[in-house]
Amino acid sequence: MSSAWNSVGAAANALEKVTIGKLFSQDPARTASMMFSAGELLVDFSRQKIDEQALQALIALAKDADVENLRNKMFSGEAMNNTEGRPVLHVALRMPAHESVVVGGENIVPEVHATLGRMANTVEHIANGTHVGATGKAIKHVVNIGIGGSDLGPAMAMRALSAYAVTGVQAHFVSNVDPTDLAQVLAYLNPHETAFVVASKTFTTQETMANAHTAMKWLQTGMNVADVQSHFFAVTARVDAAVQFGVSAENIFPMWDWVGGRFSLGSAIGFSLMCSIGVQHFNDMLLGMREMDEHFCSAELQKNVPVLLALVGIWNRNFLGCASQAVIPYLQELTRFPAYLQQLEMESNGKRANRAGKLVEHATSPVVWGEPGTNGQHAFFQLLHQGTDVIPVDFIGAARTTASGLDEQSAREQHQKLMANMFAQASALAFGSPAATDVPAAQGEHRVFPGNRPSTTIVFTELNPRVLGQLVALYEHKTFVQGCIWGINSFDQWGVELGKVLAGDVLALMANTSLDSTLDHSTRVLVEWFVNNS
């Protein structure tokens, strides 16, 4: 380990017996010094078990890992994905048209804006009814068929921005190869008024293509027509494959090798989202992303919110031994945000090999999980407060609700109750409470809240497209910084490949159970059971 890493370890040892409560009592100005702004976000790190000495050691660790230089290389288009030899340029998806990033000798920014323009034009045609289906009816529903990064981002954002759905076109999302997923979405839709967006970089993704073929049959049967081309759009790098499937070339939007799926929300992967929230709101989301990019590139490390969020995560994971990270949005609209972060962080940084191909000597990504508050309080907060594992929490909340259609005063009062719970939970986790003196002795330890459980609080005035963009980019850059410090490639995902290969072997065995398979005995027995009972 480097001397910078060891210095952080020494700072952790010095705080071993120091509580969060004591950190507050020792420093009356702690809250002010540990609270930072980026864009519309206010981020409070004061309830982390960290002091100024530890924070400065972490800043030194970031410098030792060359975070600023690696950041600049990413933004300039160098091949940061070293195992696949690719640039990592999701940030180019939200760059202004006048900027330039060169990949393979060409400035890619004009192509990004040309694609956004085509998307906007198509969305307007769908929304105003000039793009019609096979039987001449306007499209009122768009079903996104994709999985992983082709689903989690736009599905999360659609739920988050439902208050901004202004086009009259409803977006739906299907990802699982389980036919029930598709069936439940289509059960309430009219094929005459439904279009599908097939999102797959290779146009060979097993789950996506299975759903796409079934969707085509549903359209053809439901409308009694063979040509359903006007009901399909595609987002892919394989235009030829999409055309062969039955998508008109003019309805195909590009995906690029320099954008990873889990970082692709601002690309044409967001087409289904744009269909519902409209062009301006989608552009506002891109603006929010760009604002966080600018903060990440310009703010000094000591005040750089994505860097600080990453460093606090490193501190909790590697120096305090926390193997898990909870994300609790006190906003029902962000129901899918924890699931989105699961892929963003765990697929990016759930790695055991470093950039040089050697095994790492330290822990990497924690398990990321969560549910909205206050629901989580009645499910797993017991463990957060009194369990044997310390689990850091990111609390996310807003000053105002986006709820509509309710009595305004009632909605405001309910939102106050929601936020009161969020602030109270963060306080209870940090400071705890001893058992009351008047409780029975047998209940003593049961009534103790030990506290000293760290959390970060992220707040903003109101969840809107711009704020969501800032929030997404904040966690994107956090993920990048942690990958830099852990010395890993955050932009490949070799760990998903073996299961895909074995699934093909299993399918072959299902078709012929007498096949001389190399699959393990347990799998062969279970496959035989499945075949006999299906």
Helices and strands as residue ranges (DSSP letters): H 3-14, H 20-26, H 30-33, E 35-38, E 41-44, H 52-64, H 67-76, G 90-94, E 102-103, E 106-107, H 109-127, E 141-145, G 148-150, H 152-160, G 162-164, E 170-174, H 179-186, G 191-193, E 194-199, H 206-223, G 229-231, E 232-236, H 239-245, G 249-251, E 252-254, G 261-263, G 268-270, H 271-298, G 301-303, H 305-314, I 315-319, E 324-329, G 332-334, H 337-341, I 342-347, H 348-349, E 367-369, G 375-378, H 381-386, E 393-398, H 408-431, G 441-443, G 445-447, E 455-460, H 465-486, G 494-496, H 497-511, H 521-533
